[in-house]
Amino acid sequence: MIIPDYIKAMDAKDRLAQKKDEFVSDSSLVYMDGNSLGPLSKHTQKHVSKVLRQQWGEDLIQSWNKHAWIDLPNKVGEKIAPIIGAAPNQVICCDSVSVNLFKVLSSALQLVPKRSIILSMQGNFPTDLYIAQGMSNFLGKERCNLKTVSEENLLSELDDSIAVLMLTQVDFRSGKLLDMDLISKRAKQLGVIVIWDLSHSAGALVLELDKCEVDFAVGCGYKYFNGGPGAPAFIYVNSAIQHRVEQVLSGWMGHKAPFQFDPNYQAASGISKYLSGTPNILSLAALDAALDVFAGVDMHHIRAKSISLSELFLQLIDDADGLSILTCVSPRVASDRGSQLSFSHPDSFALCQAMIAAGVTVDFRAPDIIRFGFTPMYQSFADMWVAVQTLESIVSAEVHTDPIFQAKQKVT
Ligand SMILES: *Cc1c(COP(=O)(O)O)cnc(C)c1O
């Protein structure tokens, strides 16, 4: 495919262009799904095979000390901390986002014993709502009562009757970005505890958790952090509140001395009490290595390139006559969205399948959305051109109407 000169010039000026070489993927593939599963870096591939061969294979159980497996949840947490604007001793890496939400919700409710409402948004990622529903069923509505509102009503519903405000910073469908600073500070004034889910922002946006005075946050290891399928998630707990809260999934790894086998739980001090069971060493090792791609990278550069990629993409879609059938459901102003653009179309599912078959990986989100993720570490401006040209030729030749592109599998 011939790439126009002005797009080649954008790539020539791109200071992150070399980063692409750090990944394993086939360079002809245009990958726009890094917001769902980030790709494998060469360093991760090497490191994990070394962990398998040498650490597990040869050193076996000695590795807990010899290769400091026991410290990996904290070590990886400290690698994530600067990327999300957190000073040391506030981030730990373990379990899934869902499990970690349960942990931080249980802590948050303790800080506001006279209130019971968890306020969230109707369009929040389902697992976040499910965890709050589970907590509510367990504790009873007098202690934990989930209320969901539309985005327009969020600030007007936020008052001093609310216990916890639980939000996802970037909406997984539309990419709409919430103002973390404004909302967190408003919550603080009202005595409301805030929990941010950073699954669609960590590793893509400039985050300043400490500056925004966030109480708790959780986020994903396998999306923009490229930690691999099912990579462990992270938890942030502001150091100002760590000593005031307990964590109900009080497993032995969160005990202050796990190897004393004390029959009574005594929480570790600080962020370590957010551990529950034995860490997933292989997955943690993969995430540990994957995060090295971020070393020395300024998140402002990542965000700036993400915006440039998405602005070019949107312009190319707007300019393509045949693509006026797609309705943009993301904010058109770049500063109001995360690192994705979403479009609705009745045949979205088939369009996605046809795109994937043509070498452009994108994803479908029910009921009718095609989602394009922007990941400055390994995408080029030329990729944007290829993606839009591919989509345009599929639509004009009606390739997606072939029944092979209609078949749905378990994961869509
Ligand atoms: C991806 C994602 C999750 C994933 O949760 P897991 O428990 O790790 O599977 C949770 N919340 C949001 C907002 C997400 O985007």
The ligand as an SDF file (V2000), in Angstrom:
LIG
                    3D

 15 15  0  0  0  0  0  0  0  0999 V2000
  -10.3840   -4.7830   31.4780 C   0  0  0  0  0  0  0  0  0  0  0  0
  -11.1490   -4.2260   32.6240 C   0  0  0  0  0  0  0  0  0  0  0  0
  -11.3150   -4.9550   33.7990 C   0  0  0  0  0  0  0  0  0  0  0  0
  -10.7660   -6.3580   33.8900 C   0  0  0  0  0  0  0  0  0  0  0  0
  -11.0250   -6.9700   35.0970 O   0  0  0  0  0  0  0  0  0  0  0  0
  -10.3440   -8.3640   35.4500 P   0  0  0  0  0  0  0  0  0  0  0  0
  -10.9130   -8.7160   36.7480 O   0  0  0  0  0  0  0  0  0  0  0  0
   -8.8640   -8.1220   35.5230 O   0  0  0  0  0  0  0  0  0  0  0  0
  -10.6930   -9.3170   34.3750 O   0  0  0  0  0  0  0  0  0  0  0  0
  -11.9900   -4.3550   34.8480 C   0  0  0  0  0  0  0  0  0  0  0  0
  -12.4890   -3.1050   34.7450 N   0  0  0  0  0  0  0  0  0  0  0  0
  -12.3480   -2.3780   33.6140 C   0  0  0  0  0  0  0  0  0  0  0  0
  -12.8830   -0.9940   33.5450 C   0  0  0  0  0  0  0  0  0  0  0  0
  -11.6890   -2.9300   32.5210 C   0  0  0  0  0  0  0  0  0  0  0  0
  -11.5530   -2.2190   31.4110 O   0  0  0  0  0  0  0  0  0  0  0  0
  1  2  1  0
  2  3  1  0
  2 14  2  0
  3  4  1  0
  3 10  2  0
  4  5  1  0
  5  6  1  0
  6  7  2  0
  6  8  1  0
  6  9  1  0
 10 11  1  0
 11 12  2  0
 12 13  1  0
 12 14  1  0
 14 15  1  0
M  END
$$$$
